[in-house]
Amino acid sequence: MFGWIPLVLYLFTRYPPQKALVTGFVIAWLFLPVAEFKIPGIPGYNKMTAISYGILLATVIYDSPRLQTFKFHWVDIPMAVWLVCPFITSNVNGLGPYDGFSMMQSQIATWGLPYYLGRIYLNNLGGLRQLAIAIFMGGLAYVPLCWLESRIYTSLMGIIYGVSTGRDAAQSFRYGGYRPQLFMEHGLMLGVWMMTACLMGVALWKTGIIKRLWNQPMGVWMAILILTFIICRSTGAYVLFLVGVLALFLAWQFRTSIILWVLVLGIFYYLYLGVSGTFPNKQIVATMSQMFNADRVASVQFRFDNEEILGAKARQQMIFGWGGFGRSRVFNELGEDISVTDSLWIIVFGINGAVGLISVFSSLLLPVLSFCIRFPARLWSHPLFAPPAALAMGIAAYSLDCVLNAMVNPIFILASGGIAGIVAAKDKDLMKG
C-alpha cells in the first residue's frame, strides 16, 4: 500500500501528466489490496484514499500549475453539496464540528479528490479517450487472473496479500462455478468493472478507434474479454452490459439517447419511491416468485425487507440524516443490530438524508445528462465523441448498480469529473490533451 506512493511518482516522471493520472488510477484500483491503515488526524489509508493521495501528491510535485485551472461550474454543485453534507449532518444531530469535519475529510478523500482530478485532467476529449482505453486495457489485464481464480477456487488477494474481505463462501459460487473476485471487495464489483471494460471495448472497436491490438484484430480481443466477463457470473452486470450496448447502438444507428435518459430518470424515480416509502416491494417479490427460483426471490425479499425498516428509520431524520456511529441502523429491544445495508442509496439516505442522497447521485448523473444535452447522440458515432459517450453510459450503469449494491469505485467518480469537465469547457478547449 505504501509502495504505491513512489510508484505513482515514477509514473509522473515517466509519462505526460494526463497519461500518468489515468494509468495510475487504473493500476492502483486493479492491483492494490482491500486493506486499511489507521492514521491519526486523517481518513484511513486504504485503497480509495491511496489512489487520491498518491496522485494529488504527484500533481503537487510535478504538475502544480494544473491545480489552479479548476473553475467552478453549475454542474459541480451536486458534488459540492455532497462534500459538505457530512458537516451539516453532524451539527444538525448535535455531534459537534469536530465529528463533522472528520466525516467531511473522508468524503473529500473518497469522492471529492477523484472528481476534482477528473475535472482538471480529463476536461477534454483526448483525456476521456485515454481513460476509456485504460479501462479497456485494464479489463484485458484481468483476463488471465479471472480464469486462474475461477480454476483454483481461491481468492488471489488472499494468496498474494494475505488479505480477506470476509466474503461469505456461499456468494463465491454461482451458475455451477466459482465467481472470481481478484483484488476487489466482492465478485459483484469485479463484474461491474469487466462490464465497463467490455462497454469501452465495444465503443473503441465499432467506431474504429482501435482496429488491431498487439497485432491481432480487435474482434479477437473483444471475444476474449466478453467470454471472461461471462465467467464473472454476475447477473446484474450482464443486464447492465446489454442495456449499455443497446443504448450505444441506438445512438449510433438512430441518433437518439433515449435509453440513457430513461435509465437516469428511472434511477431517480426509484430513489423517490424509496425515500417516500412507496416502493412496491411486495408486488415485485410476488411477480419474481413466478419467474425465478426460490433462492433468488428470497434474496431480493431479504434486501427489500431491510430497506423497508431502514427507510422508516431514515424518514425520522429525512432531510440531513442521522450521521455516523451506526445511528441510522435499526436495533431491537436488546440493543442488537437487526438491519443489513446492501445498497449505497439506503446507506446514504440513513446517514446523510435526502440532501445527501440527491447530491451523491446527482454528482454522478447530472454530468451525464448535461453531456447528452451539449453533445447529442448524432455525434456519438464519431471517434472523438464515442469514448465520452461510452463513459457516460458506464457511469449511468454504475449508478444503477449503486441502487442495489454499495461498492464505491473511484474510476467512475473520476470519469464523472471528466464528463463534467467537457460540459463546462469552452469549444476551443475540447481538443486539448
Buried (B, 14 or more C-beta within 10 A) or exposed (E): BEEBBEEBBEBBEEBEBBBBBBBBBBBBBBBBBBBBEEEEEEBEBBBBBBBBBBBBBBBEEBBEEBEEEBEEBEBBBBBBBBBBBBBBBBBBBEBEEEBBEBBBBBBBBBBBBBBBBBBBBBBBBBBBBBBBBBBBBBBBBBBEBBBEBBEEEBBBBEEEBEEEBEBEEEEBEBEEEBBBBBBBBBBBBBBBBBBBBBBBBBBBBBBEBBEEBEEEEBEEBBEBBBEBBBBBBBEBBBBBBEBBBEBBEBBBEEEBBEBBBBBBEEBBEBBBBBBEEEBEBEEBBEEBBEEBEEEEBEEBBEBBBBBBBBBEBBBEBBEBBBBBEEBBBBEEEEEEEEBBBBBBBBBBBBBBBBBBBBBBBBBBBBBBBBBBEEBBBBBBBEBBBBBBBBBBBBBBBBBBBBBBBBBBBBBBBBBBBBBBBBBBBEEEBBEEB
